[in-house]
């Protein structure tokens, strides 16, 4: 876990070729919807009083030879930015890539609503054969103010030794997960169910970000459609979404399967092993393109594991 996290620190994994600090005087600056623009000492502020247009700024950025990613760093503040027409219609700081076929690919470095402030430090992988790149700061059909300061972009080029190191880490992770599954399968009941639950967790963890995003949009639309039909509302905290429920439910399922399969092991041992697995899967996600781990996800995994193990064990005790 430590080797995986250290390898994926941008300062270790990448070599910075150039830094760019866009300013209001850049010749490549392009405005979207003629926003009200206020200079800041080290950045800018956008404001919009209406909701009928997209307001924002866009910079055309030069491509660096051999670049695999761009790192966006900034301080962002929002002042009373509304939710907009859709959940994603808010203030956004993003990178837009145009590939050789002319297709645009946009990746958000920051997205938010309401009155808040936060730091941005996002590494965005480039789409293969990217021919054009833009940095975009926008208010998406919402009134309010969006200020950006200390905006920095770095072209990141991967060092030659990183690919073999990544391969070695993948092999080590797969061996470790295989050893853990073999340990759980020893003297286990209903092994097929336990293997299936374990495989579903690993498949979800190892799914590239591009695939995960498409699947999440489709599933979210399907779930909200059913909930609207039933008259229910799915609770959603600011900045969180369906993936949080997936984390919780996956480990609740795995905890239940493990509690049934290994009745000989104490509940605390099962929960401890699942919490360690949750932390390990979050660390491994730094090796997956377009994914990253987080402590909140570890907490969701732990909560789901405890619920799955304890509820299942309680049910088995009542059936005995």
Phi, psi and omega in degrees: 000316181297318180296321179295314181294320180293320181296329185266007168292128182306324181294333182268317188278333188240157173248121182282120180272321184203152175240142181231131173241096181299139177233172181292345183266001181300134179293332182276006183290133178231136182259144178248116176074015178050067180286163171281119190246125180240121179292143171245164180305324181226030180182222185200165174229135175253143174216151180212136181261346182245176183234014187265353182223159170277125179249137178175188180230152176216137176245133170276123184254140176288144179277140175262138181300129176079006183289135177252345183201165173233137180254125181252125177231134183193165168252125186238138176226139178242142178234102175055049175273125184281176182287331180083190184286327179235167182299331183264002179275084183219198172280142186215137168244119190215169175241130178246124180251139175244121183275182184297337180270002180085008180274134180270141177229120183248136179233127182279130170271332178208140174211135183193174179211168180081189179265113183198171176215148181194165178263145178246129172212092189232129174261118184248117180289141180277143174293138178307141180061033175297128182253333179224152180218140177227143167262133185230135173236120191218148164257113187267092176055039178223146174276157177138194182233141182226110181247142181229128177225164181053041182281124181225141174232137179233132172282132184243125179240126185288137178285158188295329185280353187290317183301311176299324179294319178298317179299317179297319179293321177300315180299315180297318179297315181296321177297317181296316179294322177297320178294320178295316179296319178298321178296317180290328182284342179297120180062027182269150171265159176047055186298324182300318179295321179293317178297319181296315180296318179296318180295322178297320179296312181294323178296319179293322181291319185273002180289126178303151182302324179299314179293316182301318182296316179297313181297320181295320177297317181294314181293320179300315179298319180294315181296313181294327176298315179293318181294321176298320179295324179277349182082020180256162177234128179277117180299136181215116178285157181302127177083358180243164184202210186299328183301330179295316178295322180296314177305309183298312184291324180299314182283335172294318177297313180295321178297319179295315179298320181290322179296326177283318186287325183240070179291345181281346182262141179295151182300322183294328178290321178295315180295318178299317179295322180289324176296318176297320177296318179300316178296321180294319180293325177294320177294320182295334183295342176291345177270351184265129180304129176078010180237157174207152182267174179197153182292327178298321178295323175299318178296320177295319176300315181296317179297317177296320179298314181297317180297313182298316182291310187292317180295319180294316179297321177297319178295321179294323179294321181289331179282338185290000000 
